[in-house]
Amino acid sequence: METYRRKWCVRFQASLNPGGYGDIIRKVQTDGLFANWSRVWDPGDLAETYLSLTVDVLCGDPSHPHARTFLQYAKQAADRALEETARWLPTGDWGNPEGSPGTTRGTLLRAKAFADALMADALPNPAYLIEAAHLVLDEGHQARGPQFWTEVEQSICLSAVQLLLIAGEIDAAKEVFKWRKSFERTRHYYEWLRDLTRAIPESGQVASHEVLSHFDSFFDVVRDPAWVCPKGADAGYNIIEDHNVLRVQLALIKQRLLLGAPVADHWQDVVDLIAA
């Protein structure tokens, strides 16, 4: 298992320079977190931007106060978005059926679940994760035609499978791999996750060495802070989401399902799976 701690620390230190974390915080303090709120078209993406910065800091220096600041921003954005009931209606900008309201709300619920859990050092709320996953998967399953079933939709659905795994919904996660839909644009990612999902023990026992090796064959690549997902028609990955959110999801799967270890009161262990 490769160690990336030094690379995460170097990345963190570089982000303390002008144009980095301090400038982001000063801008929020000056303008307010919700300065352009009426123009936010994807509130989950906004919340996950700050969640991703939280992970950057935690992996580089878990004791630095910037981690708490960014986490508070993520939680505040997620909490306010969930209160904006009018914007989630079909006549609203977030709930407009001409867009992707399921994915938009699913992303927000994921951000809410992870931000709340990190803040309280608790297990992510499974109800949020399950609802988020089904919103995304229902939208993806209904997509018809290659223009609506691109690498974007494929990647998002595979991420939703991971949410079901974290929530312990193993059977529901396996059902996705019975879909009669092509995942060619994300083929390598799809096959890795399919084989992992099929092999995850359902009775709570620790995963075998073979399953852990299969998991780490991808996770140990993704954990590298310098990793950039290969994209393009022939890449076979095309992971369309924030890399740190992906890292958190995979670390939670490893901690809870493969190692059989608790998440509540052990978020530092989860972060260490990414950075150690």
Buried (B, 14 or more C-beta within 10 A) or exposed (E): EEEBEEBBBEBBEEBBEEEBBEEBBEEBEEEEBEEEBEEBEBBBBBBBBBBBBBBBBBBBBEEBEBBBBBBBBBBBBBEBBBEBEEBBEEEEBBBBEEEBBBBBBBBBBBBBBBBBBBBEEBBBBBEBBBBBBBBBBBBBBEBEEEEEBBBBBBBBBBBBBBBBBBBBBBEBBBEBBEEEBEBEBBBBBBEBBBEBBEBBBEEEEEBEEEBBEBBBEBBBEBBBBEBEBEBEEEBBBBBBBBBBBBBBBBBBBBBBBBBEBEBEEBBEBBBBBBBB
